[in-house]
Amino acid sequence: MTAVPIDHSHRRRRPEPETRRTHSPVRRNSQPAGGENWRPLSWEEGRRILLALRIHAEKQRRKGERTGTAPRDKTDAGGISFGAIRLAEILVGIATKRGGRLEPSVKWLAKALNVPLKSVHAWKAQLKRHGFLDWRRRWVATGRQGARGDQVQQTSNAYWLKAPLEALQAAAKVLAPRKAEEDDEARWSAMPAAMQASLRAMKASAARRSERGPQAGRRSDP
C-alpha cells in the first residue's frame, strides 16, 4: 500500500495585503531621524558636567556602592563605573566639537573605548539612571518597498548630555574658589612693573596652551 501525503495547503498563511501599512519602526519607541534640536555645548559646560559626574560617582562610592553595581530595585540607581565616566568624556568631546550634535553609533564607541558592545550599553544605562545622559532611538527609510510599505532600518541614537541639579551645585562649589583667584590684576598691582609684565606673559602662554589642548606641543613620531 502506498502512502499518500495529506494536503495542508489550505492551512498556509496568506500573504499580507498591500493595504496594511503599519510603518512600524525597527525597535520599540523609535522615531524617524532628523529634526533634532541640537543645543551647542561649550568646553566650559562640558567640563562642568564631567566634574559633576566625578563628584557624584565619588559620593556613590562613599555610600558603599561598588563601581558599576547594578540597581537592587526600582528606587536604586546602582553605582557608576570608571568606564561610564570615560564614555561621558568621549561624548562631551564629540558634542563640543560638533555644536552639540551627538549621534555616534555603539560600534564606534566600542571601538574608541576598545571594549565590547555590551560594556557600552551597560555604561550608557548607568549614566541614564543617574541623570547624566538621555537618548532617543531612531530609524531611517531605506528607499525600498515592502509588503507593508516603505521599509525602514535602525540608525544610531540621538544623545543629550545633562546633569542633576544637585551634582551641578556640588561642581559649582568646587569651581568657586578658582573663580575668586582669577582677578590676578588686583594682586599684582603692588608688584614692580617688570614682574607684572612677566606674570601676564606667563598667564597668556598658559592660556594658549590650554586652548590648544593636551596634545599641543607634542611632536608626532616619524
FIKOLZA-1660 file (N, C-alpha, C; in steps of 0.1 Angstrom, whole numbers, plus 5000, padded with zeros to 4 digits):
% residues 222
   i   px   py   pz ch aa at
   1 5009 4988 5000  A  M  N
   1 5000 5000 5000  A  M CA
   1 5009 5012 5000  A  M  C
   2 5006 5022 4992  A  T  N
   2 5014 5034 4990  A  T CA
   2 5008 5045 4999  A  T  C
   3 5016 5052 5007  A  A  N
   3 5012 5063 5015  A  A CA
   3 5009 5075 5007  A  A  C
   4 4999 5083 5010  A  V  N
   4 4995 5095 5003  A  V CA
   4 4997 5107 5012  A  V  C
   5 5005 5117 5009  A  P  N
   5 5006 5128 5018  A  P CA
   5 4993 5136 5019  A  P  C
   6 4991 5141 5031  A  I  N
   6 4979 5149 5033  A  I CA
   6 4982 5164 5028  A  I  C
   7 4972 5169 5022  A  D  N
   7 4973 5183 5016  A  D CA
   7 4970 5193 5027  A  D  C
   8 4980 5201 5031  A  H  N
   8 4978 5211 5041  A  H CA
   8 4979 5225 5035  A  H  C
   9 4977 5226 5022  A  S  N
   9 4979 5239 5015  A  S CA
   9 4969 5249 5020  A  S  C
  10 4957 5244 5025  A  H  N
  10 4947 5254 5029  A  H CA
  10 4951 5260 5043  A  H  C
  11 4960 5254 5049  A  R  N
  11 4965 5260 5062  A  R CA
  11 4976 5270 5061  A  R  C
  12 4981 5272 5049  A  R  N
  12 4992 5281 5048  A  R CA
  12 4987 5295 5050  A  R  C
  13 4996 5303 5056  A  R  N
  13 4993 5317 5058  A  R CA
  13 4993 5325 5046  A  R  C
  14 4982 5332 5044  A  R  N
  14 4981 5340 5031  A  R CA
  14 4990 5353 5033  A  R  C
  15 4995 5357 5021  A  P  N
  15 5004 5369 5022  A  P CA
  15 4996 5381 5027  A  P  C
  16 5002 5390 5034  A  E  N
  16 4996 5402 5039  A  E CA
  16 4992 5411 5027  A  E  C
  17 4980 5417 5028  A  P  N
  17 4976 5426 5017  A  P CA
  17 4984 5439 5017  A  P  C
  18 4986 5445 5005  A  E  N
  18 4994 5457 5004  A  E CA
  18 4988 5469 5012  A  E  C
  19 4975 5468 5014  A  T  N
  19 4968 5480 5021  A  T CA
  19 4972 5481 5036  A  T  C
  20 4977 5470 5042  A  R  N
  20 4981 5471 5056  A  R CA
  20 4995 5477 5057  A  R  C
  21 4996 5490 5060  A  R  N
  21 5008 5497 5061  A  R CA
  21 5010 5502 5076  A  R  C
  22 5018 5495 5083  A  T  N
  22 5019 5499 5097  A  T CA
  22 5030 5509 5100  A  T  C
  23 5040 5509 5091  A  H  N
  23 5052 5518 5092  A  H CA
  23 5058 5516 5106  A  H  C
  24 5058 5503 5111  A  S  N
  24 5064 5500 5124  A  S CA
  24 5079 5502 5124  A  S  C
  25 5085 5509 5134  A  P  N
  25 5099 5511 5134  A  P CA
  25 5106 5498 5137  A  P  C
  26 5119 5497 5135  A  V  N
  26 5127 5485 5138  A  V CA
  26 5127 5481 5152  A  V  C
  27 5129 5491 5161  A  R  N
  27 5129 5488 5176  A  R CA
  27 5118 5497 5182  A  R  C
  28 5113 5492 5194  A  R  N
  28 5102 5498 5201  A  R CA
  28 5106 5513 5204  A  R  C
  29 5096 5522 5203  A  N  N
  29 5097 5536 5207  A  N CA
  29 5107 5543 5198  A  N  C
  30 5111 5538 5186  A  S  N
  30 5120 5545 5177  A  S CA
  30 5112 5556 5170  A  S  C
  31 5119 5566 5166  A  Q  N
  31 5113 5577 5158  A  Q CA
  31 5121 5580 5146  A  Q  C
  32 5115 5587 5136  A  P  N
  32 5123 5590 5124  A  P CA
  32 5135 5599 5127  A  P  C
  33 5146 5597 5121  A  A  N
  33 5158 5605 5123  A  A CA
  33 5156 5618 5116  A  A  C
  34 5162 5629 5122  A  G  N
  34 5161 5642 5116  A  G CA
  34 5153 5651 5125  A  G  C
  35 5155 5664 5124  A  G  N
  35 5147 5673 5131  A  G CA
  35 5151 5675 5146  A  G  C
  36 5163 5669 5150  A  E  N
  36 5167 5670 5164  A  E CA
  36 5171 5685 5167  A  E  C
  37 5167 5689 5179  A  N  N
  37 5171 5703 5183  A  N CA
  37 5184 5702 5191  A  N  C
  38 5195 5702 5184  A  W  N
  38 5208 5702 5190  A  W CA
  38 5211 5715 5196  A  W  C
  39 5215 5715 5209  A  R  N
  39 5220 5727 5216  A  R CA
  39 5235 5727 5217  A  R  C
  40 5242 5738 5212  A  P  N
  40 5256 5738 5213  A  P CA
  40 5261 5736 5227  A  P  C
  41 5272 5729 5229  A  L  N
  41 5278 5726 5242  A  L CA
  41 5292 5732 5242  A  L  C
  42 5295 5741 5251  A  S  N
  42 5308 5747 5252  A  S CA
  42 5317 5738 5260  A  S  C
  43 5331 5741 5259  A  W  N
  43 5340 5733 5266  A  W CA
  43 5338 5735 5281  A  W  C
  44 5335 5747 5285  A  E  N
  44 5332 5750 5299  A  E CA
  44 5320 5742 5305  A  E  C
  45 5310 5742 5297  A  E  N
  45 5298 5734 5301  A  E CA
  45 5301 5719 5302  A  E  C
  46 5309 5714 5292  A  G  N
  46 5312 5700 5292  A  G CA
  46 5321 5697 5304  A  G  C
  47 5331 5705 5307  A  R  N
  47 5339 5702 5319  A  R CA
  47 5331 5703 5331  A  R  C
  48 5321 5712 5332  A  R  N
  48 5313 5712 5344  A  R CA
  48 5305 5700 5346  A  R  C
  49 5300 5694 5335  A  I  N
  49 5292 5682 5335  A  I CA
  49 5301 5670 5340  A  I  C
  50 5313 5670 5334  A  L  N
  50 5322 5659 5338  A  L CA
  50 5326 5660 5353  A  L  C
  51 5329 5672 5357  A  L  N
  51 5332 5674 5372  A  L CA
  51 5321 5670 5380  A  L  C
  52 5308 5674 5376  A  A  N
  52 5297 5670 5384  A  A CA
  52 5295 5654 5384  A  A  C
  53 5298 5648 5373  A  L  N
  53 5297 5633 5373  A  L CA
  53 5307 5627 5382  A  L  C
  54 5320 5632 5382  A  R  N
  54 5330 5626 5390  A  R CA
  54 5327 5628 5405  A  R  C
  55 5322 5640 5409  A  I  N
  55 5318 5642 5423  A  I CA
  55 5307 5633 5427  A  I  C
  56 5297 5631 5418  A  H  N
  56 5285 5623 5421  A  H CA
  56 5290 5608 5422  A  H  C
  57 5299 5604 5413  A  A  N
  57 5303 5590 5414  A  A CA
  57 5311 5587 5427  A  A  C
  58 5319 5597 5431  A  E  N
  58 5326 5596 5444  A  E CA
  58 5317 5595 5455  A  E  C
  59 5306 5603 5455  A  K  N
  59 5296 5602 5466  A  K CA
  59 5290 5588 5466  A  K  C
  60 5287 5583 5455  A  Q  N
  60 5281 5569 5454  A  Q CA
  60 5290 5559 5460  A  Q  C
  61 5303 5560 5457  A  R  N
  61 5313 5551 5463  A  R CA
  61 5314 5552 5478  A  R  C
  62 5313 5564 5483  A  R  N
  62 5313 5566 5497  A  R CA
  62 5301 5561 5504  A  R  C
  63 5290 5560 5497  A  K  N
  63 5278 5554 5502  A  K CA
  63 5279 5538 5503  A  K  C
  64 5289 5533 5497  A  G  N
  64 5291 5519 5497  A  G CA
  64 5287 5512 5483  A  G  C
  65 5284 5520 5473  A  E  N
  65 5281 5515 5460  A  E CA
  65 5293 5512 5453  A  E  C
  66 5295 5499 5449  A  R  N
  66 5307 5495 5441  A  R CA
  66 5305 5501 5427  A  R  C
  67 5317 5502 5420  A  T  N
  67 5316 5508 5407  A  T CA
  67 5309 5498 5398  A  T  C
  68 5299 5504 5391  A  G  N
  68 5292 5495 5381  A  G CA
  68 5282 5486 5387  A  G  C
  69 5279 5488 5400  A  T  N
  69 5269 5479 5406  A  T CA
  69 5255 5481 5400  A  T  C
  70 5248 5470 5397  A  A  N
  70 5235 5470 5391  A  A CA
  70 5225 5475 5402  A  A  C
  71 5214 5482 5398  A  P  N
  71 5205 5486 5408  A  P CA
  71 5198 5474 5415  A  P  C
  72 5195 5476 5428  A  R  N
  72 5189 5465 5435  A  R CA
  72 5174 5465 5434  A  R  C
  73 5168 5477 5432  A  D  N
  73 5153 5478 5429  A  D CA
  73 5151 5490 5421  A  D  C
  74 5138 5493 5419  A  K  N
  74 5134 5505 5411  A  K CA
  74 5138 5518 5417  A  K  C
  75 5140 5518 5430  A  T  N
  75 5143 5531 5437  A  T CA
  75 5159 5533 5438  A  T  C
  76 5166 5523 5434  A  D  N
  76 5181 5523 5435  A  D CA
  76 5187 5525 5421  A  D  C
  77 5196 5535 5420  A  A  N
  77 5203 5538 5407  A  A CA
  77 5215 5529 5405  A  A  C
  78 5220 5522 5415  A  G  N
  78 5232 5515 5414  A  G CA
  78 5245 5524 5414  A  G  C
  79 5256 5518 5410  A  G  N
  79 5269 5525 5410  A  G CA
  79 5272 5530 5397  A  G  C
  80 5283 5538 5396  A  I  N
  80 5288 5544 5384  A  I CA
  80 5302 5538 5382  A  I  C
  81 5305 5532 5371  A  S  N
  81 5318 5526 5369  A  S CA
  81 5328 5537 5363  A  S  C
  82 5341 5534 5363  A  F  N
  82 5350 5543 5357  A  F CA
  82 5349 5543 5342  A  F  C
  83 5344 5531 5336  A  G  N
  83 5341 5531 5322  A  G CA
  83 5330 5540 5318  A  G  C
  84 5320 5542 5326  A  A  N
  84 5309 5552 5323  A  A CA
  84 5314 5566 5323  A  A  C
  85 5324 5569 5332  A  I  N
  85 5330 5582 5332  A  I CA
  85 5338 5585 5319  A  I  C
  86 5345 5574 5315  A  R  N
  86 5353 5575 5303  A  R CA
  86 5344 5577 5291  A  R  C
  87 5333 5570 5291  A  L  N
  87 5323 5572 5280  A  L CA
  87 5318 5586 5280  A  L  C
  88 5315 5592 5291  A  A  N
  88 5310 5605 5292  A  A CA
  88 5320 5615 5287  A  A  C
  89 5333 5613 5289  A  E  N
  89 5344 5621 5284  A  E CA
  89 5344 5621 5269  A  E  C
  90 5342 5610 5263  A  I  N
  90 5342 5609 5248  A  I CA
  90 5329 5616 5243  A  I  C
  91 5318 5614 5249  A  L  N
  91 5306 5621 5244  A  L CA
  91 5307 5636 5246  A  L  C
  92 5313 5641 5256  A  V  N
  92 5314 5655 5258  A  V CA
  92 5324 5661 5247  A  V  C
  93 5334 5653 5244  A  G  N
  93 5343 5658 5234  A  G CA
  93 5337 5658 5220  A  G  C
  94 5328 5649 5217  A  I  N
  94 5321 5649 5204  A  I CA
  94 5311 5661 5204  A  I  C
  95 5303 5663 5215  A  A  N
  95 5293 5673 5215  A  A CA
  95 5299 5687 5214  A  A  C
  96 5310 5689 5220  A  T  N
  96 5316 5703 5220  A  T CA
  96 5323 5706 5206  A  T  C
  97 5327 5695 5199  A  K  N
  97 5333 5698 5186  A  K CA
  97 5323 5699 5175  A  K  C
  98 5311 5693 5177  A  R  N
  98 5301 5693 5166  A  R CA
  98 5289 5702 5170  A  R  C
  99 5290 5712 5178  A  G  N
  99 5279 5721 5181  A  G CA
  99 5268 5714 5188  A  G  C
 100 5271 5705 5197  A  G  N
 100 5260 5698 5204  A  G CA
 100 5255 5686 5197  A  G  C
 101 5258 5684 5185  A  R  N
 101 5253 5672 5177  A  R CA
 101 5260 5659 5182  A  R  C
 102 5252 5650 5187  A  L  N
 102 5257 5638 5194  A  L CA
 102 5249 5626 5190  A  L  C
 103 5255 5618 5180  A  E  N
 103 5248 5607 5175  A  E CA
 103 5258 5596 5170  A  E  C
 104 5268 5592 5179  A  P  N
 104 5277 5582 5175  A  P CA
 104 5270 5568 5176  A  P  C
 105 5275 5559 5168  A  S  N
 105 5269 5545 5169  A  S CA
 105 5276 5538 5181  A  S  C
 106 5270 5528 5186  A  V  N
 106 5275 5520 5197  A  V CA
 106 5288 5513 5192  A  V  C
 107 5288 5508 5180  A  K  N
 107 5300 5502 5174  A  K CA
 107 5312 5511 5174  A  K  C
 108 5310 5524 5170  A  W  N
 108 5321 5534 5170  A  W CA
 108 5326 5536 5184  A  W  C
 109 5316 5538 5194  A  L  N
 109 5320 5540 5208  A  L CA
 109 5328 5528 5213  A  L  C
 110 5324 5516 5210  A  A  N
 110 5330 5504 5215  A  A CA
 110 5345 5503 5209  A  A  C
 111 5346 5507 5197  A  K  N
 111 5360 5507 5191  A  K CA
 111 5369 5518 5197  A  K  C
 112 5363 5530 5199  A  A  N
 112 5370 5540 5205  A  A CA
 112 5375 5537 5219  A  A  C
 113 5367 5530 5227  A  L  N
 113 5370 5526 5240  A  L CA
 113 5377 5513 5241  A  L  C
 114 5377 5505 5230  A  N  N
 114 5384 5492 5230  A  N CA
 114 5377 5482 5240  A  N  C
 115 5364 5482 5239  A  V  N
 115 5356 5474 5248  A  V CA
 115 5345 5467 5240  A  V  C
 116 5339 5456 5244  A  P  N
 116 5327 5450 5237  A  P CA
 116 5315 5459 5237  A  P  C
 117 5306 5456 5228  A  L  N
 117 5293 5464 5227  A  L CA
 117 5285 5464 5240  A  L  C
 118 5285 5452 5247  A  K  N
 118 5277 5452 5259  A  K CA
 118 5282 5461 5270  A  K  C
 119 5295 5464 5270  A  S  N
 119 5300 5473 5280  A  S CA
 119 5295 5487 5278  A  S  C
 120 5295 5491 5265  A  V  N
 120 5290 5505 5261  A  V CA
 120 5275 5506 5265  A  V  C
 121 5267 5495 5263  A  H  N
 121 5253 5496 5266  A  H CA
 121 5252 5497 5282  A  H  C
 122 5260 5490 5289  A  A  N
 122 5259 5490 5304  A  A CA
 122 5263 5504 5309  A  A  C
 123 5273 5510 5303  A  W  N
 123 5277 5523 5308  A  W CA
 123 5267 5534 5304  A  W  C
 124 5261 5533 5293  A  K  N
 124 5250 5542 5289  A  K CA
 124 5239 5541 5299  A  K  C
 125 5235 5529 5303  A  A  N
 125 5224 5527 5312  A  A CA
 125 5228 5533 5326  A  A  C
 126 5240 5532 5330  A  Q  N
 126 5244 5538 5343  A  Q CA
 126 5243 5553 5342  A  Q  C
 127 5248 5559 5331  A  L  N
 127 5247 5574 5330  A  L CA
 127 5232 5579 5330  A  L  C
 128 5224 5571 5323  A  K  N
 128 5210 5575 5322  A  K CA
 128 5203 5573 5336  A  K  C
 129 5206 5563 5343  A  R  N
 129 5199 5561 5356  A  R CA
 129 5203 5572 5366  A  R  C
 130 5215 5577 5364  A  H  N
 130 5219 5588 5374  A  H CA
 130 5217 5602 5368  A  H  C
 131 5210 5603 5357  A  G  N
 131 5206 5616 5352  A  G CA
 131 5216 5624 5344  A  G  C
 132 5226 5617 5338  A  F  N
 132 5237 5624 5331  A  F CA
 132 5236 5622 5316  A  F  C
 133 5226 5614 5311  A  L  N
 133 5225 5611 5297  A  L CA
 133 5211 5607 5294  A  L  C
 134 5207 5611 5282  A  D  N
 134 5194 5606 5277  A  D CA
 134 5195 5604 5262  A  D  C
 135 5187 5596 5256  A  W  N
 135 5188 5594 5241  A  W CA
 135 5174 5590 5236  A  W  C
 136 5174 5591 5223  A  R  N
 136 5161 5587 5215  A  R CA
 136 5165 5578 5204  A  R  C
 137 5158 5566 5203  A  R  N
 137 5160 5557 5193  A  R CA
 137 5155 5562 5180  A  R  C
 138 5162 5559 5169  A  R  N
 138 5158 5565 5156  A  R CA
 138 5159 5554 5145  A  R  C
 139 5151 5557 5134  A  W  N
 139 5152 5549 5122  A  W CA
 139 5152 5558 5110  A  W  C
 140 5157 5552 5099  A  V  N
 140 5157 5559 5086  A  V CA
 140 5151 5550 5075  A  V  C
 141 5145 5556 5065  A  A  N
 141 5139 5549 5054  A  A CA
 141 5150 5544 5045  A  A  C
 142 5148 5531 5040  A  T  N
 142 5158 5525 5031  A  T CA
 142 5155 5528 5016  A  T  C
 143 5143 5533 5013  A  G  N
 143 5140 5536 4999  A  G CA
 143 5135 5524 4992  A  G  C
 144 5133 5512 4999  A  R  N
 144 5128 5500 4993  A  R CA
 144 5114 5498 4998  A  R  C
 145 5106 5492 4989  A  Q  N
 145 5092 5490 4992  A  Q CA
 145 5090 5475 4997  A  Q  C
 146 5082 5474 5007  A  G  N
 146 5079 5461 5013  A  G CA
 146 5064 5458 5013  A  G  C
 147 5060 5447 5019  A  A  N
 147 5046 5443 5019  A  A CA
 147 5038 5453 5027  A  A  C
 148 5044 5460 5037  A  R  N
 148 5037 5469 5045  A  R CA
 148 5040 5484 5042  A  R  C
 149 5047 5486 5031  A  G  N
 149 5050 5500 5027  A  G CA
 149 5065 5502 5026  A  G  C
 150 5069 5514 5029  A  D  N
 150 5083 5517 5028  A  D CA
 150 5091 5510 5039  A  D  C
 151 5102 5504 5036  A  Q  N
 151 5110 5497 5046  A  Q CA
 151 5119 5507 5053  A  Q  C
 152 5121 5504 5066  A  V  N
 152 5130 5512 5074  A  V CA
 152 5140 5504 5081  A  V  C
 153 5151 5510 5086  A  Q  N
 153 5161 5504 5093  A  Q CA
 153 5166 5512 5105  A  Q  C
 154 5171 5506 5115  A  Q  N
 154 5176 5513 5127  A  Q CA
 154 5188 5520 5124  A  Q  C
 155 5190 5532 5130  A  T  N
 155 5202 5540 5128  A  T CA
 155 5207 5544 5142  A  T  C
 156 5217 5551 5143  A  S  N
 156 5223 5555 5156  A  S CA
 156 5213 5564 5164  A  S  C
 157 5215 5563 5178  A  N  N
 157 5206 5571 5186  A  N CA
 157 5210 5585 5186  A  N  C
 158 5201 5594 5190  A  A  N
 158 5204 5608 5193  A  A CA
 158 5206 5610 5208  A  A  C
 159 5217 5615 5212  A  Y  N
 159 5220 5616 5227  A  Y CA
 159 5220 5631 5231  A  Y  C
 160 5217 5632 5244  A  W  N
 160 5218 5646 5250  A  W CA
 160 5224 5644 5264  A  W  C
 161 5234 5652 5266  A  L  N
 161 5241 5652 5279  A  L CA
 161 5234 5662 5289  A  L  C
 162 5234 5658 5301  A  K  N
 162 5228 5667 5312  A  K CA
 162 5234 5663 5325  A  K  C
 163 5229 5669 5336  A  A  N
 163 5234 5666 5349  A  A CA
 163 5223 5670 5359  A  A  C
 164 5222 5663 5370  A  P  N
 164 5212 5666 5380  A  P CA
 164 5216 5680 5387  A  P  C
 165 5206 5687 5392  A  L  N
 165 5209 5700 5398  A  L CA
 165 5218 5699 5410  A  L  C
 166 5216 5688 5418  A  E  N
 166 5225 5686 5430  A  E CA
 166 5239 5684 5426  A  E  C
 167 5242 5677 5415  A  A  N
 167 5255 5674 5411  A  A CA
 167 5262 5687 5405  A  A  C
 168 5254 5695 5398  A  L  N
 168 5259 5708 5393  A  L CA
 168 5262 5717 5404  A  L  C
 169 5254 5718 5414  A  Q  N
 169 5257 5726 5426  A  Q CA
 169 5270 5722 5433  A  Q  C
 170 5272 5709 5434  A  A  N
 170 5285 5704 5440  A  A CA
 170 5297 5708 5432  A  A  C
 171 5295 5708 5419  A  A  N
 171 5306 5712 5410  A  A CA
 171 5309 5727 5411  A  A  C
 172 5298 5734 5412  A  A  N
 172 5300 5749 5414  A  A CA
 172 5307 5753 5426  A  A  C
 173 5305 5745 5437  A  K  N
 173 5313 5748 5450  A  K CA
 173 5328 5745 5448  A  K  C
 174 5331 5735 5440  A  V  N
 174 5345 5732 5438  A  V CA
 174 5351 5743 5429  A  V  C
 175 5344 5748 5419  A  L  N
 175 5349 5758 5410  A  L CA
 175 5349 5772 5415  A  L  C
 176 5341 5775 5426  A  A  N
 176 5340 5788 5431  A  A CA
 176 5354 5794 5436  A  A  C
 177 5362 5787 5443  A  P  N
 177 5375 5793 5447  A  P CA
 177 5384 5796 5436  A  P  C
 178 5383 5788 5425  A  R  N
 178 5391 5791 5413  A  R CA
 178 5387 5804 5407  A  R  C
 179 5374 5807 5406  A  K  N
 179 5369 5819 5400  A  K CA
 179 5374 5831 5408  A  K  C
 180 5375 5830 5422  A  A  N
 180 5379 5841 5430  A  A CA
 180 5394 5844 5428  A  A  C
 181 5402 5835 5423  A  E  N
 181 5416 5837 5421  A  E CA
 181 5419 5842 5407  A  E  C
 182 5409 5844 5399  A  E  N
 182 5411 5849 5385  A  E CA
 182 5414 5863 5385  A  E  C
 183 5411 5871 5395  A  D  N
 183 5414 5885 5395  A  D CA
 183 5429 5887 5399  A  D  C
 184 5437 5884 5390  A  D  N
 184 5452 5885 5393  A  D CA
 184 5457 5899 5393  A  D  C
 185 5450 5908 5385  A  E  N
 185 5455 5922 5384  A  E CA
 185 5455 5929 5397  A  E  C
 186 5444 5926 5405  A  A  N
 186 5444 5932 5418  A  A CA
 186 5455 5928 5427  A  A  C
 187 5459 5915 5426  A  R  N
 187 5470 5910 5435  A  R CA
 187 5484 5915 5429  A  R  C
 188 5485 5917 5416  A  W  N
 188 5497 5921 5411  A  W CA
 188 5500 5936 5411  A  W  C
 189 5490 5944 5415  A  S  N
 189 5491 5958 5414  A  S CA
 189 5503 5964 5423  A  S  C
 190 5506 5957 5434  A  A  N
 190 5516 5962 5442  A  A CA
 190 5530 5957 5438  A  A  C
 191 5531 5949 5428  A  M  N
 191 5544 5944 5424  A  M CA
 191 5551 5953 5414  A  M  C
 192 5564 5952 5412  A  P  N
 192 5571 5960 5402  A  P CA
 192 5565 5958 5388  A  P  C
 193 5567 5968 5379  A  A  N
 193 5561 5967 5366  A  A CA
 193 5567 5955 5358  A  A  C
 194 5580 5953 5359  A  A  N
 194 5586 5942 5352  A  A CA
 194 5581 5929 5356  A  A  C
 195 5578 5927 5369  A  M  N
 195 5573 5914 5374  A  M CA
 195 5559 5912 5369  A  M  C
 196 5551 5924 5369  A  Q  N
 196 5537 5923 5364  A  Q CA
 196 5537 5918 5349  A  Q  C
 197 5546 5924 5341  A  A  N
 197 5547 5921 5327  A  A CA
 197 5550 5906 5325  A  A  C
 198 5560 5901 5334  A  S  N
 198 5564 5887 5333  A  S CA
 198 5552 5878 5336  A  S  C
 199 5545 5881 5347  A  L  N
 199 5534 5873 5351  A  L CA
 199 5523 5873 5341  A  L  C
 200 5520 5884 5334  A  R  N
 200 5510 5885 5324  A  R CA
 200 5514 5876 5312  A  R  C
 201 5527 5876 5309  A  A  N
 201 5531 5868 5297  A  A CA
 201 5530 5853 5301  A  A  C
 202 5534 5850 5313  A  M  N
 202 5532 5836 5317  A  M CA
 202 5518 5831 5317  A  M  C
 203 5509 5840 5321  A  K  N
 203 5494 5836 5322  A  K CA
 203 5489 5835 5307  A  K  C
 204 5493 5844 5298  A  A  N
 204 5488 5843 5284  A  A CA
 204 5494 5831 5278  A  A  C
 205 5506 5827 5281  A  S  N
 205 5512 5815 5275  A  S CA
 205 5504 5802 5279  A  S  C
 206 5501 5802 5292  A  A  N
 206 5494 5791 5298  A  A CA
 206 5480 5790 5292  A  A  C
 207 5473 5801 5289  A  A  N
 207 5460 5801 5283  A  A CA
 207 5460 5796 5269  A  A  C
 208 5471 5800 5262  A  R  N
 208 5472 5795 5248  A  R CA
 208 5474 5780 5248  A  R  C
 209 5482 5774 5257  A  R  N
 209 5484 5760 5257  A  R CA
 209 5471 5753 5261  A  R  C
 210 5464 5759 5270  A  S  N
 210 5451 5753 5274  A  S CA
 210 5441 5752 5262  A  S  C
 211 5441 5763 5254  A  E  N
 211 5431 5763 5243  A  E CA
 211 5435 5753 5232  A  E  C
 212 5448 5751 5230  A  R  N
 212 5453 5741 5220  A  R CA
 212 5450 5727 5225  A  R  C
 213 5449 5724 5238  A  G  N
 213 5446 5711 5243  A  G CA
 213 5458 5704 5247  A  G  C
 214 5456 5692 5253  A  P  N
 214 5468 5685 5259  A  P CA
 214 5478 5680 5249  A  P  C
 215 5474 5678 5236  A  Q  N
 215 5483 5673 5226  A  Q CA
 215 5492 5684 5220  A  Q  C
 216 5489 5697 5224  A  A  N
 216 5497 5707 5218  A  A CA
 216 5511 5707 5222  A  A  C
 217 5520 5710 5213  A  G  N
 217 5534 5710 5216  A  G CA
 217 5541 5696 5215  A  G  C
 218 5533 5686 5214  A  R  N
 218 5539 5672 5213  A  R CA
 218 5543 5669 5198  A  R  C
 219 5555 5664 5196  A  R  N
 219 5559 5661 5183  A  R CA
 219 5555 5647 5180  A  R  C
 220 5549 5645 5168  A  S  N
 220 5545 5632 5163  A  S CA
 220 5556 5624 5159  A  S  C
 221 5555 5610 5161  A  D  N
 221 5566 5601 5157  A  D CA
 221 5567 5601 5142  A  D  C
 222 5579 5600 5137  A  P  N
 222 5581 5599 5122  A  P CA
 222 5576 5587 5116  A  P  C
% end
